[in-house]
């Protein structure tokens, strides 16, 4: 249920019993409540946790915990932390939180302190941009303490609950898109190798939970000395399956420092610190997108030509690469198969990789940009097979490719993100469908043509049945599911799971309805919801789905 604050005025206020119904955040990851602080301009709503409220990696608050469209309640944001020395043990407790004004616009200021340093984080709205926040982090040395070598702004997205997409506007060769090198925090060399000079992170939400995307762009990073002189600092970006970080050294390296920061620069950073009266200042723009794709964010940043086109499959993603093969953006088609994506200035040619939802194969199309608006025409992707399913009972259907056919991926509402190269398993991948014997069950699926073993199962007490199907592009004969038979007498017993996460937890992107459907399909009787940082009662949805029994 979305928040009801549809007014266009800009508001910064603390949630209390009188305004909670107006401003309470909504969405699968919404956790803001009484005493937390909300910023709203009627389009973008954001919540920063109060001082005493646990936030992700911290036992206290002061963290950006919810961001959503005010009238849609589609929050999928987890947590944002500012971490000195990239050491979570150095997260400072907040001292105070208070409204302030910047150029006549309301904002919220949060102040922290520790190890001789004061951290001030300021959030305010951007003029004439209803979907953007200005965020400024200033870390100032006030007294002697542990050396400050670097500073990281870290966004959590465990298990790629938000899919990260990396862009470098200054060094395009380091625009990694959805594909990242492997990194291990216990292996310094791998961490340094994964540090790239990129300035934008886009976080794509799960469309099954509600359309939304987020962007964080580092606009500037400087060292300010006691006289007010400003020195530009080198920035870097690092991404893993559980988090993304935009970082900055506390000083410029004495040797090197241009482009990608390597082991030489990292070794120098360990000798760095700032003096009393000096400060590291990072200014960022936080973007909110209305659709679960990269283009919802990059279209707000790029100022070049507009590329339009259509695809032969309706549910399709188009990845856009520059002439050198570097990632520029990624856009999902609308209900009619059309797309529109903004490109950087001076773009002369692009390659479009078109991939239909559920397909493992993409087709490439080279496009010359011919003017302010370029029409790409109709782009072909792999033609899929359409399969209808006839079934009335709870069952899980697992599709296994045979005779050279790959296993299908039914996680059609999230992009494929890779960490460690093509040999690394995709985090968002599922080759099964869960059916609860309900009228709302999936009845039609689209998947690549080929041969499949379809195994029907219903938990440990049941056997399995198996069917082999051969699918061609287009419509195919229906799959008639042969129900598994019960093999074990479970009279007097209940199948239970006492630790279950779903979308309300920041480390899961499985919708509650899908979680319930899968539980029933596998013969579950008792489910204990153990969501992080939020209490969730599944009972209302259980009744609406008709799963009381």
C-alpha positions, -999 to 999 in steps of 0.1 A, spaced: 0 0 0 17 32 -11 22 63 11 -6 89 7 17 119 6 10 129 -30 16 166 -24 44 182 -44 58 202 -15 92 192 -1 90 178 34 116 166 59 100 153 91 103 127 118 77 100 118 54 99 147 19 87 157 2 117 140 19 114 105 27 77 102 -3 70 81 6 97 57 43 91 54 49 54 64 71 37 37 57 8 17 72 -19 -5 89 -53 0 119 -39 18 103 -10 37 114 -9 73 110 28 83 87 36 113 82 57 143 111 81 151 128 76 117 132 106 94 114 109 60 122 132 31 95 136 5 88 158 -25 57 139 -35 76 118 -61 107 106 -43 104 94 -7 134 84 14 138 73 50 169 76 72 168 55 104 168 73 137 198 72 160 186 42 180 174 21 151 196 -8 140 206 -5 103 222 -33 84 258 -35 95 253 -12 125 236 -16 159 224 20 156 209 43 130 217 72 107 215 51 76 195 55 43 171 25 47 142 31 23 138 49 -11 107 46 -32 81 64 -53 58 81 -28 26 72 -46 36 36 -55 53 22 -24 79 2 -43 108 2 -19 135 -24 -26 164 -4 -12 185 -21 16 211 0 34 237 27 27 267 30 50 297 54 50 327 34 62 361 49 72 390 27 60 365 3 45 364 -13 79 329 -21 92 343 -21 128 349 16 124 312 25 117 305 55 139 274 59 161 253 90 152 254 120 176 225 140 162 200 142 134 183 175 124 166 192 95 185 220 77 182 241 45 205 242 14 197 270 -11 163 273 4 155 236 1 149 213 31 173 185 39 184 163 67 218 164 84 233 134 103 264 137 124 286 109 136 319 107 155 347 83 162 386 78 162 391 116 163 369 121 132 335 138 127 313 125 98 285 147 85 261 132 60 236 156 43 206 147 22 186 173 2 165 175 -29 179 186 -63 162 216 -79 140 208 -109 147 171 -105 118 152 -87 137 119 -88 171 130 -74 187 136 -40 219 154 -34 241 135 -8 272 150 7 295 132 31 322 152 49 347 135 72 368 159 92 398 153 115 391 169 149 416 151 171 444 125 170 432 90 163 435 60 140 448 70 105 422 76 78 435 59 47 403 58 26 366 62 28 339 40 13 301 46 6 287 11 6 253 -2 -6 242 -36 6 224 -60 -18 230 -95 -5 226 -123 -31 222 -96 -57 187 -87 -43 194 -55 -63 213 -62 -95 244 -38 -97 254 -23 -131 287 -3 -132 294 27 -155 325 49 -158 319 81 -176 356 91 -177 372 57 -184 347 38 -206 369 7 -206 360 2 -170 322 3 -175 317 -33 -164 279 -34 -167 265 -66 -150 298 -86 -152 324 -82 -125 358 -99 -116 359 -122 -86 370 -106 -53 376 -119 -19 379 -95 11 405 -119 26 427 -116 -6 441 -81 -10 453 -88 -46 418 -98 -58 402 -68 -40 427 -44 -57 421 -60 -91 384 -55 -87 388 -17 -79 379 2 -111 377 40 -118 339 40 -123 317 67 -110 281 54 -113 264 24 -98 229 14 -110 209 -10 -89 181 -27 -107 151 -39 -87 131 -71 -92 101 -63 -114 81 -91 -97 82 -71 -65 74 -37 -82 92 -17 -109 121 3 -94 157 11 -99 183 32 -81 215 51 -91 244 65 -72 268 88 -90 300 103 -75 301 139 -87 332 150 -68 357 138 -42 382 163 -27 405 169 2 399 202 19 428 215 39 426 238 70 429 269 47 400 258 25 421 247 -5 406 218 -24 425 188 -40 408 163 -63 410 128 -50 411 95 -70 379 75 -67 373 38 -73 344 14 -74 343 -22 -62 314 -47 -65 306 -81 -51 275 -102 -48 265 -88 -14 276 -51 -18 287 -23 -40 311 4 -29 322 38 -42 355 47 -25 381 74 -23 416 76 -10 422 102 18 450 118 -3 463 117 -38 490 90 -43 526 103 -45 532 80 -75 505 71 -101 469 78 -94 455 82 -129 430 57 -143 428 24 -126 443 23 -91 465 -7 -86 487 -23 -60 512 6 -61 484 31 -52 468 8 -27 502 3 -9 506 41 -7 471 45 7 481 25 38 505 54 47 479 81 42 460 102 68 445 136 71 456 163 96 436 181 122 414 206 104 414 187 71 384 170 56 375 145 29 344 155 10 323 133 -13 293 147 -32 269 123 -49 236 122 -67 211 96 -57 186 87 -85 153 69 -84 140 51 -115 104 42 -123 113 9 -140 134 -21 -132 162 -15 -157 194 5 -161 179 30 -187 156 44 -160 187 58 -144 211 63 -173 184 82 -192 186 108 -164 224 111 -167 232 108 -204 225 138 -226 232 124 -261 210 110 -289 179 89 -283 177 54 -297 143 38 -303 133 3 -315 111 -27 -311 118 -65 -307 101 -95 -320 96 -109 -284 75 -88 -260 94 -95 -228 130 -86 -238 161 -69 -225 184 -49 -248 219 -43 -236 237 -14 -252 275 -15 -258 297 12 -273 320 7 -303 347 -8 -281 322 -33 -265 320 -14 -232 286 -13 -213 265 18 -217 231 8 -205 204 -19 -205 167 -14 -212 136 -36 -209 109 -34 -236 74 -22 -227 43 -43 -231 44 -38 -269 80 -47 -273 92 -12 -278 122 5 -261 137 40 -258 172 47 -244 193 78 -241 230 76 -251 261 96 -241 270 126 -261 291 120 -293 280 84 -296 283 74 -332 276 37 -332 265 10 -307 259 -27 -306 226 -40 -292 225 -74 -276 188 -86 -275 178 -113 -251 143 -125 -246 132 -133 -210 140 -170 -203 165 -173 -231 202 -180 -226 210 -166 -260 213 -131 -272 214 -117 -307 237 -88 -317 228 -59 -339 252 -31 -350 235 3 -352 249 36 -366 236 66 -347 223 89 -374 209 119 -355 193 132 -323 168 104 -327 178 71 -343 152 44 -351 167 9 -349 137 -8 -365 126 -43 -353 153 -63 -337 152 -101 -337 159 -122 -306 158 -159 -302 123 -172 -310 109 -190 -279 87 -219 -274 53 -214 -257 42 -242 -234 9 -244 -215 7 -265 -183 -24 -285 -173 -23 -292 -135 -46 -289 -105 -24 -301 -76 6 -288 -56 38 -297 -75 72 -285 -84 82 -289 -121 119 -290 -127 130 -286 -163 163 -303 -172 178 -298 -207 188 -329 -226 206 -336 -260 225 -303 -258 196 -281 -246 206 -259 -216 185 -258 -184 160 -229 -187 160 -199 -164 125 -190 -152 138 -161 -131 125 -138 -159 122 -107 -138 159 -101 -130 190 -94 -151 218 -120 -151 247 -107 -129 280 -125 -130 309 -123 -105 341 -140 -115 335 -144 -152 315 -168 -174 324 -199 -153 308 -184 -122 272 -196 -116 245 -170 -121 230 -159 -87 196 -154 -101 188 -187 -118 160 -212 -113 150 -240 -137 118 -249 -118 83 -237 -114 63 -240 -82 26 -247 -84 2 -247 -54 -28 -260 -72 -44 -226 -73 -62 -207 -100 -34 -181 -98 -7 -206 -107 14 -201 -138 -3 -217 -167 19 -207 -196 57 -204 -199 81 -194 -226 115 -210 -229 141 -218 -255 132 -245 -280 148 -279 -274 144 -312 -254 137 -313 -217 131 -338 -189 103 -324 -168 104 -339 -133 73 -334 -110 80 -336 -73 61 -328 -41 86 -330 -12 102 -358 6 71 -379 13 62 -382 -24 78 -399 -54 84 -382 -87 71 -385 -122 90 -377 -154 80 -365 -188 103 -358 -218 91 -330 -241 105 -316 -274 97 -280 -280 97 -260 -312 95 -222 -316 59 -210 -312 30 -228 -296 34 -264 -285 11 -292 -273 2 -287 -236 22 -303 -208 -1 -326 -188 14 -331 -154 13 -366 -139 9 -361 -102 35 -377 -79 22 -404 -55 26 -403 -18 52 -429 -8 56 -422 29 28 -422 55 31 -389 74 1 -393 96 6 -373 128 36 -354 113 41 -319 100 68 -307 76 82 -275 90 108 -249 82 116 -225 111 139 -201 93 124 -187 61 133 -154 43 115 -137 15 114 -102 -1 108 -83 31 144 -93 41 171 -72 26 190 -104 15 161 -120 -5 142 -110 -36 117 -139 -36 81 -125 -34 61 -137 -4 35 -152 -27 62 -171 -46 77 -183 -13 43 -196 -1 36 -212 -35 70 -230 -34 65 -241 2 31 -257 -7 46 -273 -38 72 -291 -18 48 -304 9 54 -279 36 29 -275 64 44 -250 89 64 -219 78 81 -196 103 89 -162 87 122 -149 100 127 -117 80 155 -93 89 148 -60 106 110 -63 101 81 -83 113 59 -98 86 26 -116 90 19 -140 60 -15 -149 72 -34 -123 52 -18 -136 20 -24 -172 30 -61 -165 32 -62 -145 0 -45 -174 -19 -68 -200 -3 -40 -219 15 -54 -220 50 -56 -258 48 
